[in-house]
Amino acid sequence: MGTATFSETDHDLWGHTRVKYGTITMSSSYATGGDGFNFANVGTEKMIDVSNVYITPLSGDYILVPDVTNNKVKAFYGDYSNSSDGALVEVAAAVNLSAVTGVVMILSKK
């Protein structure tokens, strides 16, 4: 199973909400269902009760979607050639996504 990595660029405190900013890099061998990623263990301080995660793609032609419940980041691509599988299709297992990065903002309780 692939594991995404996180590099913290900044952090902040909004009242009772802790905010972490950083860059996520996907793995060189994507796992079906998403690359593993523990949203609570990022940066210098542990996040408690992660409430929201936002990812904006930086590189690659993929949409990165956080799955906080299962500690994963899923990758999708647009597929308009076949309407039977929908507009977005999850990346197949073992695809090298190590060049795919995104800007991340993670919010949790203080």
C-alpha positions in Angstrom: 0.0 0.0 0.0 1.3 3.5 -0.9 1.6 6.2 1.7 1.3 9.9 0.9 3.8 12.3 2.7 3.2 15.7 4.2 5.5 18.7 4.5 4.2 21.4 6.9 4.7 24.9 5.6 2.8 26.8 8.4 0.3 26.5 11.2 -2.2 28.7 12.9 -4.8 28.9 15.7 -8.3 30.2 14.9 -9.9 30.5 18.3 -10.4 26.8 19.3 -9.4 25.5 15.9 -5.9 24.4 15.0 -4.9 24.8 11.4 -2.0 23.2 9.5 -0.9 24.1 6.0 1.4 22.1 3.9 2.2 20.1 0.8 1.1 16.5 0.2 3.0 14.2 -2.1 1.4 11.0 -3.4 3.2 7.7 -3.4 5.1 5.9 -6.1 2.7 2.9 -5.9 -0.9 4.1 -5.5 -3.1 1.7 -3.5 -6.6 0.8 -4.5 -8.9 2.9 -2.3 -6.3 5.6 -1.7 -2.8 6.2 -0.4 -2.5 5.9 3.4 -2.2 9.2 5.3 -2.8 9.8 9.0 -4.3 13.3 9.1 -3.9 13.5 12.9 -0.1 13.0 12.8 1.1 15.8 10.6 3.7 18.4 11.4 5.0 19.3 14.8 1.8 18.9 16.9 -0.8 16.2 16.9 -4.2 17.1 15.5 -7.2 16.1 17.6 -10.6 15.4 16.1 -9.8 16.5 12.5 -12.9 18.2 11.2 -12.0 19.4 7.7 -9.3 18.8 5.1 -9.0 20.8 1.9 -6.6 19.8 -0.9 -5.8 21.9 -4.0 -3.8 20.2 -6.7 -0.4 21.7 -7.5 1.0 19.3 -10.0 -0.3 16.4 -12.1 -3.7 16.0 -13.7 -5.4 14.5 -10.7 -8.0 15.5 -8.2 -7.0 14.6 -4.6 -9.8 13.8 -2.2 -9.3 13.4 1.6 -10.9 10.3 3.2 -10.4 11.3 6.9 -12.4 8.4 8.3 -10.2 5.8 6.6 -6.9 7.8 6.8 -6.4 7.9 3.1 -6.0 10.3 0.2 -7.8 9.2 -3.0 -6.7 10.2 -6.5 -9.2 10.6 -9.4 -8.8 11.6 -13.0 -11.3 12.9 -15.6 -12.6 10.3 -18.0 -15.1 11.7 -20.5 -14.6 8.9 -23.1 -16.9 6.4 -21.4 -20.1 7.6 -19.7 -20.6 4.2 -18.0 -17.9 4.8 -15.3 -18.8 8.4 -14.6 -16.8 11.7 -15.1 -14.2 10.9 -12.4 -12.4 7.6 -12.1 -10.2 6.4 -9.3 -6.5 5.8 -10.3 -5.7 2.1 -10.7 -3.5 0.3 -8.2 0.3 0.5 -8.5 0.3 3.7 -10.6 3.3 6.0 -9.8 1.9 9.3 -8.5 5.1 10.5 -6.8 5.1 13.6 -9.0 1.5 14.5 -7.9 1.4 17.1 -5.2 -1.3 19.3 -3.5 -1.6 22.2 -1.1 -3.3 21.0 2.1 -5.2 22.8 4.9 -6.2 20.6 7.9 -8.5 21.9 10.6 -9.0 20.2 14.1 -9.9 21.0 17.6 -7.2 22.8 19.7 
